[in-house]
């Protein structure tokens, strides 16, 4: 599944930086608990709490200082997400299998309901609360 551009980065997300053209290098970097990634030859870059699109602009501007060919268009930077963090969700109420579930951070309420087996015969999709 493609990561939406408005996905907010956080600790344990993995960012893949692919530099190609006149310069060729790929970095797989994990966001630290402090919210930074450490790019070789650049140093730490704060990415936690910003969207993938904002991180793409920030990282590209940082890399331009090291790879001058980025500015001239001879080298390109592609930034994608590798592994994404997981979140723990508690599902209670009129569902088939209430309990705690670990889901990817891109999961929606309906993904969580599906994981719990959906509403039971007393439950309804009309009365779902996210707390």
C-alpha positions as CSV (number, residue, x, y, z in Angstrom):
1,X,0.0,0.0,0.0
2,X,1.4,3.4,-1.0
3,X,2.0,5.7,1.9
4,X,-0.1,8.9,1.8
5,X,1.9,12.1,1.6
6,X,0.1,13.4,4.8
7,X,1.3,10.4,6.9
8,X,2.9,11.8,10.0
9,X,6.3,10.3,10.8
10,X,7.2,9.0,14.3
11,X,9.6,6.8,16.2
12,X,10.3,3.4,14.7
13,X,9.2,4.4,11.2
14,X,11.8,3.5,8.5
15,X,12.7,6.0,5.9
16,X,14.4,4.9,2.6
17,X,16.5,7.6,0.9
18,X,17.5,6.7,-2.6
19,X,19.9,9.1,-4.3
20,X,20.5,8.4,-8.0
21,X,21.9,10.1,-11.1
22,X,25.5,11.3,-11.0
23,X,25.6,10.1,-7.4
24,X,24.3,6.7,-6.4
25,X,23.5,5.7,-2.8
26,X,20.7,4.3,-0.8
27,X,20.1,4.7,3.0
28,X,17.6,2.8,5.1
29,X,17.2,4.9,8.3
30,X,15.0,4.3,11.3
31,X,13.5,7.2,13.2
32,X,15.0,7.3,16.7
33,X,12.9,7.7,19.9
34,X,14.0,11.3,19.9
35,X,12.5,11.7,16.4
36,X,15.6,12.1,14.3
37,X,17.3,10.1,11.5
38,X,21.1,10.2,11.1
39,X,22.0,10.7,7.5
40,X,25.7,9.8,6.8
41,X,27.8,12.9,6.0
42,X,24.8,15.1,6.9
43,X,24.1,14.3,10.5
44,X,20.8,14.2,12.5
45,X,17.6,15.5,10.9
46,X,14.5,16.0,12.9
47,X,11.5,14.2,11.2
48,X,9.2,13.1,13.9
49,X,5.8,14.9,13.9
50,X,6.0,16.1,10.3
51,X,4.4,14.6,7.2
52,X,6.3,12.4,4.6
53,X,6.0,15.3,2.1
54,X,7.5,17.8,4.6
55,X,10.3,15.3,5.4
56,X,11.0,14.9,1.7
57,X,11.6,18.6,1.3
58,X,13.6,18.9,4.5
59,X,15.9,15.9,3.7
60,X,16.4,17.0,0.1
61,X,17.5,20.5,1.2
62,X,19.9,18.9,3.7
63,X,21.4,16.6,1.0
64,X,21.8,19.5,-1.4
65,X,24.8,20.7,0.7
66,X,26.6,17.3,0.2
67,X,25.4,16.4,-3.3
68,X,25.7,19.6,-5.3
69,X,24.3,17.8,-8.4
70,X,20.8,17.7,-6.8
71,X,20.5,21.4,-7.4
72,X,21.4,21.1,-11.0
73,X,19.0,18.2,-11.6
74,X,21.7,15.7,-12.5
75,X,21.1,13.8,-9.2
76,X,17.6,13.0,-7.9
77,X,16.4,12.1,-4.4
78,X,13.5,9.7,-3.8
79,X,12.2,9.3,-0.2
80,X,9.8,6.5,0.7
81,X,8.7,4.6,3.8
82,X,10.0,1.1,4.5
83,X,8.6,-0.5,7.6
84,X,6.0,1.6,9.5
85,X,5.5,1.6,13.2
86,X,2.7,-0.4,14.9
87,X,0.1,0.9,17.2
88,X,-1.8,-0.9,20.0
89,X,-5.6,-0.7,19.8
90,X,-8.1,-1.8,22.5
91,X,-11.5,-2.8,21.0
92,X,-14.4,-3.0,23.5
93,X,-18.1,-3.4,23.3
94,X,-20.4,-5.3,21.0
95,X,-17.8,-7.0,18.8
96,X,-17.1,-10.7,18.2
97,X,-13.6,-10.7,19.7
98,X,-13.0,-7.8,22.0
99,X,-9.4,-7.2,23.2
100,X,-6.0,-5.6,22.3
101,X,-4.7,-5.7,18.8
102,X,-1.5,-4.5,17.3
103,X,-2.1,-2.9,13.9
104,X,0.0,-0.9,11.4
105,X,-0.2,2.9,12.0
106,X,-1.9,3.3,8.6
107,X,-4.9,1.2,9.8
108,X,-8.3,2.7,10.0
109,X,-11.2,2.2,12.4
110,X,-12.7,-0.3,10.0
111,X,-9.4,-2.2,9.8
112,X,-9.5,-2.5,13.6
113,X,-13.2,-3.7,13.5
114,X,-12.3,-6.3,10.9
115,X,-9.5,-7.6,13.1
116,X,-11.9,-8.0,16.0
117,X,-14.4,-10.0,13.8
118,X,-16.8,-7.1,13.3
119,X,-19.8,-6.2,15.4
120,X,-21.7,-9.1,16.9
121,X,-25.5,-9.5,16.6
122,X,-26.1,-6.7,19.2
123,X,-23.5,-4.4,17.7
124,X,-23.8,-1.9,14.8
125,X,-21.5,0.1,12.5
126,X,-23.7,3.1,13.3
127,X,-22.4,3.5,16.8
128,X,-18.6,3.4,16.7
129,X,-16.6,5.7,19.0
130,X,-12.9,6.4,18.8
131,X,-11.6,7.4,22.2
